[in-house]
Amino acid sequence: MDPKSLCGLELYNSVLMHYVKASSAYLGKQEYVVDFDITCYKSKDPMAPKFYQDVLEKIEQMALFKYDALPHWGKNQNLVFDGVIKRYKNGGEFLKVKNTNRPLRLFSSEWTNQVLGQRNGFTILKK
């Protein structure tokens, strides 16, 4: 709605693009892709303006849900990970390795269990 919303982006935010090769890693890129990294300024003060954060979030949601992009695992927004493990062709293999290492609690935290659809480190079977 505001034509200037992405003008001045470089002052507080950025959109970085880089090529990434396909990987055989279980949660790696499954084909050659161009990654778009959108960084945005977030103040520690919750009342501080967020400089068109709504526009950047809309771009992110469009990429994820319309164009089937994969989120960066460093993101801290749970919505972007909804069902993401199913979008990796080797996601099931990753969960097997994760569950095999359960006694050591490798690859496990409350957050990873939540976004991977697991409870207590094991896959939640949905009927």
Rosetta blueprint (number, residue, H / E / L):
1 M L
2 D L
3 P L
4 K L
5 S L
6 L L
7 C L
8 G L
9 L H
10 E H
11 L H
12 Y H
13 N L
14 S E
15 V E
16 L E
17 M E
18 H E
19 Y E
20 V E
21 K L
22 A L
23 S L
24 S L
25 A L
26 Y L
27 L L
28 G L
29 K L
30 Q L
31 E L
32 Y L
33 V E
34 V E
35 D E
36 F E
37 D E
38 I E
39 T E
40 C L
41 Y L
42 K L
43 S L
44 K L
45 D L
46 P L
47 M L
48 A L
49 P L
50 K L
51 F L
52 Y L
53 Q H
54 D H
55 V H
56 L H
57 E H
58 K H
59 I H
60 E H
61 Q H
62 M H
63 A H
64 L H
65 F H
66 K H
67 Y L
68 D L
69 A L
70 L L
71 P L
72 H L
73 W L
74 G L
75 K L
76 N L
77 Q L
78 N H
79 L H
80 V H
81 F H
82 D L
83 G L
84 V H
85 I H
86 K H
87 R H
88 Y L
89 K L
90 N L
91 G H
92 G H
93 E H
94 F H
95 L H
96 K H
97 V H
98 K H
99 N H
100 T H
101 N L
102 R H
103 P H
104 L H
105 R L
106 L L
107 F L
108 S L
109 S L
110 E H
111 W H
112 T H
113 N H
114 Q H
115 V H
116 L L
117 G L
118 Q E
119 R E
120 N L
121 G L
122 F E
123 T E
124 I L
125 L L
126 K L
127 K L
